[in-house]
């Protein structure tokens, strides 16, 4: 198996174009065997779920049946027929899979399952990512203001995106040449250039990818109306869903109304903005140098 035929794990990040890549590129490119989102392969999903459960520091962890997991993985890729297997799931970047003292554990488990692999990480300006994640999460009866939301799970919501640390954890196991870091900002600004750079790493036809990614934007940000409704409902009617109380035709009209209009915006509280910027600056400087990335030109905390 050549390097460009090695399986690829796209691990996110959250709110960094994952849904667009999964639906528009990985699932549709003839040179790629998509194993996860949007239509997961059952064997691949079972195999990865088993090793993720063992690596998750929030749980008791424990051993996993290596022989069974390897067999599941082999079944998942048996029909690759020259295509590059790609397993894409943004939850594979979560902090609880890399937390000390053993930050390499997920990378070791994946290679124990699949053998040599390559890893794709699509990163995003951490403040913009956290703002987008907040808007995505704060749209239900459990609405929280930004300060309360960040405080509720700060390790998960505020401090989970030291991308250089994560990339280095994989590099120590799979090798520097098998880890690719790409910018969400480049995907948003010039999808064709992004597609060519990504496909050079994947080893698949870039011009097909250029066409597949043209004018694609999946999982768009929630509307300002949806955000305002969530805040109002949480304050006054937290146990009542107005939409569910309506008959189906009116429910569709109500949902359509909420989803139209300007996209929601949020400014992080100044105290959080200061802490988040300071937390990521050194890691971003190291990432920019190591991967020759123009992070400063995109305003990343440096």
FIPA-380801 format. One record per residue (C-alpha): residue number from 1; x, y, z. Coordinates in pm, 1 decimal, m for minus. Each point is the difference from the previous one (the first is absolute). Example, Ala and Ser with C-alpha at 12.3 -4.5 7.8 and 13.67 -1.06 7.14 Angstrom:
// residues 2
(1; (1230.0; m450.0; 780.0))
(2; (137.0; 344.0; m66.0))
// end
This chain:
// residues 302
(1; (0.0; 0.0; 0.0))
(2; (146.0; 336.6; m103.7))
(3; (m7.9; 301.4; 226.5))
(4; (m281.8; 158.4; m202.5))
(5; (m211.1; m314.2; 43.8))
(6; (28.3; 2.8; 378.5))
(7; (m328.2; 51.9; 185.3))
(8; (m68.3; 359.8; 98.2))
(9; (m154.0; 115.6; 327.0))
(10; (m154.1; 347.5; m22.9))
(11; (m37.3; 100.6; 365.5))
(12; (m159.9; 344.5; m28.1))
(13; (5.8; 252.6; 146.9))
(14; (m354.4; 79.1; 103.4))
(15; (m156.7; 291.0; m189.1))
(16; (278.9; m9.3; m257.0))
(17; (m177.0; m120.4; m312.5))
(18; (m30.6; m365.5; 101.2))
(19; (m359.2; m43.1; m120.7))
(20; (81.5; 161.5; m333.8))
(21; (298.8; m228.6; m52.4))
(22; (m192.1; m307.8; 108.9))
(23; (m305.8; 60.0; m217.4))
(24; (142.4; 179.4; m301.8))
(25; (343.0; m161.2; m35.3))
(26; (64.9; m321.6; 191.3))
(27; (m337.0; m159.2; m75.7))
(28; (2.9; 94.0; m370.4))
(29; (358.6; m17.7; m125.1))
(30; (53.4; m318.5; m207.8))
(31; (353.3; m38.4; 137.0))
(32; (m114.9; m8.0; 363.2))
(33; (m166.4; m274.8; 202.7))
(34; (m191.6; 194.1; 264.8))
(35; (m29.0; m200.0; 323.0))
(36; (m161.2; 242.6; 244.2))
(37; (m227.6; 300.7; m31.7))
(38; (m238.0; 53.7; m175.8))
(39; (m72.1; m374.3; m50.0))
(40; (217.2; m194.1; 244.9))
(41; (127.1; m344.3; m82.4))
(42; (m131.9; m214.7; 286.6))
(43; (320.7; m200.7; 44.2))
(44; (226.2; 305.5; m5.1))
(45; (m227.2; 181.5; 243.5))
(46; (m0.2; m291.2; 246.5))
(47; (378.0; m29.0; m19.9))
(48; (66.1; 370.4; 56.1))
(49; (m263.8; 25.9; 273.9))
(50; (176.9; m277.5; 190.1))
(51; (339.2; 168.6; m0.1))
(52; (m146.2; 343.2; 71.0))
(53; (m179.3; m138.9; 306.1))
(54; (328.0; m146.7; 122.5))
(55; (186.5; 329.5; m54.9))
(56; (m264.3; 228.6; 154.4))
(57; (133.6; 130.4; 330.9))
(58; (m351.8; 97.1; 112.8))
(59; (m89.7; m368.7; 20.0))
(60; (159.4; m288.9; 180.2))
(61; (176.3; m91.7; m323.5))
(62; (144.9; m349.6; m15.4))
(63; (110.3; m254.8; m250.4))
(64; (m148.4; m59.8; m340.3))
(65; (m9.4; m321.4; m198.9))
(66; (279.8; 67.2; m246.0))
(67; (m67.3; m303.6; m216.6))
(68; (m370.4; 78.2; m32.0))
(69; (64.4; 367.0; m76.8))
(70; (259.6; m84.1; m264.5))
(71; (m241.4; m246.2; m160.4))
(72; (m273.9; 263.9; m9.1))
(73; (238.5; 248.5; m161.7))
(74; (115.4; m249.3; m262.3))
(75; (m361.8; m71.1; m92.9))
(76; (m70.1; 371.9; m27.4))
(77; (275.7; 60.5; m256.7))
(78; (m20.9; m327.6; m192.4))
(79; (m180.8; 166.6; m291.2))
(80; (233.3; 299.5; m25.8))
(81; (120.0; m123.2; m343.4))
(82; (268.1; 267.0; m33.4))
(83; (m201.8; 273.0; 168.2))
(84; (138.9; 182.7; 303.2))
(85; (m193.0; m96.2; 315.8))
(86; (m96.8; 314.1; 191.2))
(87; (m146.5; m8.3; 349.6))
(88; (m128.3; 348.9; 81.4))
(89; (m131.9; 93.3; 342.5))
(90; (62.6; 330.6; 172.8))
(91; (m48.9; m152.2; 345.9))
(92; (341.3; m165.4; m42.6))
(93; (161.3; 333.7; 87.4))
(94; (m163.1; 29.1; 343.3))
(95; (225.5; 87.7; 295.0))
(96; (m93.0; m308.9; 202.3))
(97; (172.8; m217.4; m260.5))
(98; (333.6; 186.1; 34.8))
(99; (10.3; 114.1; 360.6))
(100; (315.7; m67.9; 206.2))
(101; (187.2; m199.9; 95.1))
(102; (m35.3; m215.4; m312.4))
(103; (m82.5; 230.7; m290.3))
(104; (96.6; m254.7; m266.7))
(105; (m247.7; m268.8; 105.5))
(106; (m257.9; 54.6; m275.6))
(107; (263.9; 8.0; m273.2))
(108; (152.2; m323.1; 129.4))
(109; (m340.5; m167.7; 18.9))
(110; (m92.3; 104.3; m353.9))
(111; (324.8; m134.0; m143.5))
(112; (m38.4; m321.5; 200.0))
(113; (m337.2; m40.1; m170.2))
(114; (74.8; 120.9; m352.5))
(115; (378.0; m10.3; m39.2))
(116; (173.3; 303.9; m154.3))
(117; (m242.3; 288.4; m53.5))
(118; (m3.2; 364.8; m96.5))
(119; (m179.9; 274.6; 191.2))
(120; (m176.2; 313.8; m122.9))
(121; (m65.3; 285.8; 242.4))
(122; (m196.4; 302.4; m119.7))
(123; (51.8; 281.3; 246.7))
(124; (m178.6; 329.1; 62.7))
(125; (75.9; 321.9; 187.0))
(126; (m84.3; m117.1; 351.4))
(127; (m205.9; 303.2; 100.2))
(128; (m210.8; m23.3; m317.8))
(129; (m34.1; m375.9; 51.2))
(130; (m119.8; 40.0; 358.5))
(131; (m245.5; 272.4; m101.4))
(132; (m141.4; m225.8; m271.2))
(133; (m18.1; m297.1; 235.0))
(134; (m188.5; 208.4; 255.2))
(135; (m257.4; 112.3; m256.7))
(136; (m41.5; m360.0; m113.2))
(137; (m51.7; m127.7; 355.1))
(138; (m208.2; 280.4; 153.0))
(139; (m320.1; m52.8; m195.3))
(140; (m228.7; m203.1; 223.7))
(141; (m177.6; 6.9; 333.2))
(142; (334.7; m45.6; 177.3))
(143; (122.5; 335.5; m130.1))
(144; (284.5; 156.5; 195.1))
(145; (163.4; 338.0; m35.8))
(146; (354.0; m11.1; m139.1))
(147; (166.2; 44.4; 340.3))
(148; (m202.2; m276.7; 164.0))
(149; (45.0; m228.0; m301.6))
(150; (378.0; 38.8; m3.3))
(151; (17.1; m52.7; 375.2))
(152; (m215.4; m313.1; m14.7))
(153; (260.2; m205.7; m189.2))
(154; (301.8; 222.5; m46.2))
(155; (234.6; m288.5; m87.5))
(156; (m234.0; m103.6; m279.8))
(157; (m125.9; 335.2; m124.7))
(158; (282.3; 248.5; 65.1))
(159; (324.9; m191.8; 29.2))
(160; (m28.4; m298.6; m235.7))
(161; (173.2; 132.5; m311.1))
(162; (376.5; 10.5; 39.9))
(163; (44.6; m127.1; m352.3))
(164; (377.7; m31.2; 6.3))
(165; (m13.0; m222.0; 308.4))
(166; (m254.4; m223.1; m173.2))
(167; (195.4; m10.5; m327.3))
(168; (319.8; m86.6; 186.8))
(169; (m173.7; m285.2; 183.0))
(170; (m78.8; m155.7; m337.2))
(171; (340.1; 83.8; m149.3))
(172; (179.1; m188.3; 276.5))
(173; (m189.4; m314.5; m100.8))
(174; (m63.6; 20.6; m376.3))
(175; (290.2; 224.7; m107.4))
(176; (22.0; 366.0; m92.8))
(177; (m68.0; m63.6; m368.9))
(178; (m331.6; m171.6; 79.0))
(179; (m164.3; 292.0; 179.0))
(180; (m153.9; 279.2; m206.2))
(181; (m132.5; 323.9; 150.3))
(182; (m235.4; 214.9; m208.0))
(183; (m176.5; 329.3; 62.5))
(184; (m376.4; 44.4; 12.1))
(185; (56.3; 362.7; m95.5))
(186; (155.9; m115.0; m328.6))
(187; (m293.6; m232.9; m66.5))
(188; (m238.3; 293.4; 50.5))
(189; (204.9; 245.6; m207.2))
(190; (117.7; m219.9; m288.7))
(191; (m150.7; m347.8; m5.3))
(192; (184.6; m93.7; m320.9))
(193; (344.3; 70.3; 147.1))
(194; (m99.4; m180.0; 318.8))
(195; (m122.7; m301.8; m200.2))
(196; (325.5; m23.8; m195.3))
(197; (213.7; 16.4; 311.5))
(198; (m213.3; m253.5; 186.1))
(199; (m13.3; m242.3; m294.0))
(200; (376.7; 17.2; m47.0))
(201; (22.6; m134.6; 354.1))
(202; (m279.4; m256.2; m47.4))
(203; (133.9; m121.0; m333.7))
(204; (m327.9; 37.3; m193.2))
(205; (m103.8; 197.7; m306.7))
(206; (m0.7; 367.3; 94.4))
(207; (m203.2; 135.9; m290.3))
(208; (m293.9; m222.8; 89.6))
(209; (22.4; 133.6; 355.1))
(210; (8.0; 359.0; m126.6))
(211; (m334.4; m55.5; m170.7))
(212; (m150.1; m184.1; 295.7))
(213; (90.7; 273.6; 249.0))
(214; (m98.5; 294.6; m219.5))
(215; (m266.2; 214.1; 171.0))
(216; (m51.6; m254.4; 276.9))
(217; (m79.5; 102.6; 356.5))
(218; (m177.4; m257.8; 213.0))
(219; (m127.9; 38.0; 355.4))
(220; (m23.3; 377.3; m21.0))
(221; (m5.8; 212.6; 311.5))
(222; (m330.2; 37.1; 184.6))
(223; (m200.9; 314.0; m59.6))
(224; (m22.9; 294.2; 237.1))
(225; (m372.5; m73.1; 33.1))
(226; (68.4; m355.6; 114.4))
(227; (249.6; 128.5; 255.1))
(228; (m240.8; 262.7; 131.7))
(229; (m282.0; m254.7; 27.6))
(230; (221.5; m241.1; 195.1))
(231; (94.6; 276.5; 243.7))
(232; (m361.8; 111.7; 42.8))
(233; (m130.6; m352.0; 45.4))
(234; (266.4; m86.6; 256.5))
(235; (m86.4; 311.9; 200.7))
(236; (m378.4; m28.9; 2.6))
(237; (m119.8; m340.9; m124.4))
(238; (285.7; m247.6; 45.8))
(239; (m229.5; m303.3; 14.2))
(240; (m215.3; 90.7; m298.8))
(241; (87.6; m34.1; m366.7))
(242; (m211.5; 243.8; m198.6))
(243; (72.7; m187.8; m321.4))
(244; (m116.3; m335.0; 135.6))
(245; (m326.4; 157.2; 118.0))
(246; (m87.9; 96.3; m356.6))
(247; (m159.9; m226.1; m259.8))
(248; (254.2; m129.0; m256.5))
(249; (m75.7; 251.8; m279.3))
(250; (35.0; 296.9; 236.3))
(251; (302.5; m160.5; 160.9))
(252; (175.5; m2.6; m337.0))
(253; (m90.1; 365.1; m56.6))
(254; (130.2; 91.8; 346.8))
(255; (326.6; m190.5; m52.2))
(256; (45.7; 158.6; m342.1))
(257; (m51.4; 345.1; 149.9))
(258; (256.5; m63.7; 273.3))
(259; (261.4; m125.9; m243.9))
(260; (m20.7; 299.1; m233.4))
(261; (174.3; 333.0; 36.9))
(262; (345.3; 102.3; 114.7))
(263; (233.5; m254.8; 153.5))
(264; (52.6; 16.4; 374.6))
(265; (299.7; 183.4; 142.6))
(266; (164.5; m12.8; 338.4))
(267; (286.3; 183.2; 166.9))
(268; (171.1; m201.3; 269.4))
(269; (13.2; 167.4; 342.6))
(270; (321.8; 205.9; 30.3))
(271; (136.2; m208.5; 287.7))
(272; (m40.8; m319.0; m202.2))
(273; (140.0; 158.2; m314.3))
(274; (314.6; 97.1; 187.1))
(275; (44.7; m344.1; 156.1))
(276; (m65.3; m186.3; m325.9))
(277; (237.8; 219.0; m199.3))
(278; (277.6; m47.0; 254.4))
(279; (m59.8; m375.2; 22.6))
(280; (45.9; m64.5; m372.7))
(281; (267.2; 251.1; m99.2))
(282; (316.4; m203.5; 58.3))
(283; (m150.3; m315.4; m151.6))
(284; (m106.8; 194.3; m311.5))
(285; (347.8; 147.3; m41.3))
(286; (149.3; m348.1; 11.1))
(287; (m262.9; m131.7; m243.6))
(288; (61.3; 281.9; m248.3))
(289; (373.5; m65.3; 3.8))
(290; (m23.8; m378.8; m15.1))
(291; (m248.2; m15.0; m290.0))
(292; (84.8; 331.8; m168.8))
(293; (m357.4; 125.2; 44.8))
(294; (m103.9; 366.5; m43.7))
(295; (m180.8; 14.7; 333.8))
(296; (98.8; 357.5; 71.7))
(297; (m156.3; 122.2; m324.7))
(298; (m330.5; m150.9; 113.1))
(299; (20.1; 163.8; 342.0))
(300; (55.1; m313.5; 207.8))
(301; (106.6; 62.7; 360.2))
(302; (378.8; 19.0; m24.9))
// end
